[in-house]
Amino acid sequence: MFEPFVRVGGRGRSHGSGIGLFAARRMIDAIGGRIFMERNGYASSRFAVGWPLTLRPPIPCPPGLDTARSDAYISHMDIATIGVTNTDDRPMTTTGHPAATGATPAGIRSSDGSTVWPVGEIPRDIARGGMAGAIVGIVVAGVGGRIVMRLAALVVPGATGALTENGNRIGDITLGGSLALLVFAGLFFGVFAGTVWVVVSPWIPGVGLARAILTMPIAVALGTTGLIRSENRDFRILGHDPTVVAMLIALIALIGLTIALVDGWLDRRLPHATSARTGAASLYVIVTLLGAVLVLPIVVAGYFAPELRWVGIALVVIGLSTVYRWVLRVGGHLRPPTILTIAGRTALLAAVVLGFAAAVPEISGALGMT
């Protein structure tokens, strides 16, 4: 998109001549600067422009620094962000665009002039993923699970009224059963999925709906064994009906689709961790700590069950890659090194392949094939 006469979306779908970003890049390159683009959420991108800082008269030193110390001050600063904007021309500051590295008083500025804390953006990302998982868990997993149970009674009429493994009766819709499915099963499954999403999402390519669609097979690979177990007697009650199994797999795919979309929606609306919003930053930290203490151990234990051990190892590699990427972002690096991107995406691909391999026996058992 930085080449001349290139318009995203093709002719007839984008306005302009296609030379704006090309001209901007040429001018910025001429002064030794850089221009960054980062996709964000649904159908939008964020841009930041930076240039090398030098201190030459008559530019004054910042307050409290004398001329003798000015070189040391400047040595801490790599680039200064002069503007960040969305493709819809709304001024905003994006996660990971550095204004300075090291302990400096300068930082990225949000649209209200307050300083964005790069280290605070990491808990924001984690909390956002957890919130997206919780919302999707209640709305999609909870409500969707209740709908699947009702449809199962219609598909297999002979199973209506049978007692399921969790104590509910197939076809019956009760307040207690619905609340249990929505609040407990749905919320638990959603927070579990949100934790996995935080770990793997940095390595899923694409943007918007295309990225959400790509998340669907990833969700099926990593989530099927959590919902479909061959030893669950409910499948025997339902006659190992393939339609019921297919609906459950479709529900898992839908969870993957919606968690990606909800995460993007929240990213455009949640306040950033800035000097003017310390309350929001503190809330993100609290949510992150709660997730690390209460949820992460359950996720780790779940993926290190004997049949999922290799999936768990692959997820650990992805997690380490994600943590290193966060460290680089705090240090002022917008884009991860190529080798890190390759490592993260290769580990994600391995987790997906291993997840499908682990899911096949469970699906076969649910279908009565083994």
Order of alpha helices (4+ residues) and beta strands (2+ residues): alpha-beta-beta-alpha-beta-beta-beta-alpha-alpha-alpha-alpha-alpha-alpha-alpha-alpha-alpha-alpha-alpha
